Amino acid sequence: FTDEYYMAPTFNTPKNTDLLFVSRLAEVKNIPLFIEALKIYEEKYKRKLKVNMLLGASADNTSEQGKKILNDIKEKFGDIKNYVNLIENADYKEMSKYYSGAKFTVLTSLIEGKNRTIQESMSCNTPVIVFRDHNKWARGPHEIIYEKAGLYVPEFSSKSLAATIYKGLNDYGMFKQEGNILNTTAE
């Protein structure tokens, strides 16, 4: 359920954040894969992305599993704050400002219950970057995002995610100018 009173574009909010990542600290969210994609992007394209990572209020964030995820990221990539602006316990009523201020929302999990992040992002006129295989068993032959609502990542890998982020940000000016966001698979 997406609350349309809170999840709507916030006017006069500049899109000054490259990416938004909304999650909780759980293994199914594939956060290390996202951080690795950011590292690959920075090394390959010589640009550090401006990324907000919103962690909603969840017991997962303080669980042993959540602590393990952060520790694994730290061991492999260093402090997570080197890659993202980490915003913990984000207030739901304020989230539309983050969605509206981002050029893209990235979803790295392959399975979601109600796809709320996708719905919220599109409600705020922010395109999504999602893996082609997202919820493929539940959705069957149907697309996960509407035409012109984002980009599909063709392979489940950090390298493919980094390339799709690059394609989206590189082509974003054209999409913004036309008032559209291309629904395609990054090559």
Residue pairs with C-beta under 8 A, 6 or more apart in sequence:
1 114
1 116
2 116
2 119
2 120
2 123
3 92
4 123
6 92
6 93
6 95
6 96
7 95
7 96
7 99
7 119
7 120
7 123
7 124
8 96
8 123
8 124
9 96
9 100
9 123
9 124
9 125
10 96
10 97
10 100
10 101
10 124
13 97
13 100
13 101
14 101
15 100
15 101
15 102
15 103
15 126
15 176
16 50
16 101
17 50
17 51
17 52
17 98
17 101
17 102
17 103
18 49
18 50
18 51
18 102
18 103
18 104
18 165
18 169
19 49
19 50
19 51
19 52
19 102
19 103
19 104
19 105
19 106
19 129
19 165
20 51
20 52
20 53
20 54
20 98
20 99
20 101
20 102
20 104
20 105
20 106
20 121
20 126
21 31
21 34
21 51
21 52
21 53
21 54
21 84
21 105
21 106
21 108
22 53
22 54
22 56
22 90
22 95
22 98
22 105
22 107
22 117
22 120
23 29
23 31
23 53
23 54
23 55
23 56
23 109
24 55
24 56
24 58
24 60
24 61
24 66
25 31
25 55
25 58
25 60
25 61
25 63
25 65
25 66
25 67
25 69
25 70
26 60
26 65
26 66
26 69
27 65
27 69
28 109
28 110
28 111
29 108
29 109
30 108
30 109
30 110
31 69
31 73
31 108
32 69
32 72
32 73
32 76
32 77
33 108
33 157
33 158
33 161
34 106
34 108
34 158
34 161
35 73
35 77
35 80
35 83
35 84
36 76
36 77
36 158
37 158
37 159
37 161
37 162
37 165
38 49
38 51
38 83
38 84
38 162
39 77
39 83
40 158
40 159
40 162
41 47
41 49
41 162
41 165
41 166
42 48
42 49
44 162
44 166
45 166
49 165
49 169
50 85
51 83
51 84
51 85
52 84
52 85
52 87
52 98
52 101
52 102
53 80
53 84
53 85
53 86
53 87
54 87
54 90
54 95
54 98
55 61
55 86
55 87
55 88
55 89
55 90
56 89
56 90
56 92
57 89
57 90
60 66
61 88
61 89
70 80
73 80
74 80
77 83
80 86
87 98
90 98
95 120
96 120
96 123
96 124
99 105
99 120
99 121
99 123
99 124
99 126
100 124
100 125
100 126
102 126
103 126
103 127
103 168
103 169
103 172
104 126
104 127
104 128
104 129
104 150
104 151
104 165
104 168
104 169
104 172
105 117
105 118
105 120
105 121
105 126
105 127
105 128
105 129
106 128
106 129
106 130
106 161
106 165
107 117
107 118
107 128
107 129
107 130
107 131
107 134
108 131
108 161
109 134
110 131
110 133
110 134
110 135
110 136
110 156
111 134
111 135
111 138
112 118
112 134
112 135
115 135
115 144
117 128
118 128
118 130
118 144
118 145
121 127
121 128
122 128
122 145
122 146
122 149
122 150
127 149
127 150
127 151
127 168
127 175
127 181
128 145
128 149
128 150
128 151
129 150
129 151
129 153
129 161
129 164
129 165
129 168
130 144
130 145
130 150
130 151
130 152
130 153
131 152
131 153
131 156
131 161
132 152
132 153
132 154
132 155
132 185
133 156
134 144
135 144
143 183
145 152
145 183
146 183
147 183
148 180
148 181
148 182
148 183
149 181
149 183
150 168
150 181
150 183
151 164
151 167
151 168
151 181
151 182
151 183
151 184
151 185
151 186
152 164
152 183
152 184
152 185
152 186
153 160
153 161
153 164
153 185
153 186
154 160
154 164
154 185
154 186
154 187
160 186
163 186
164 186
166 186
167 186
167 187
168 186
171 182
175 181
175 182
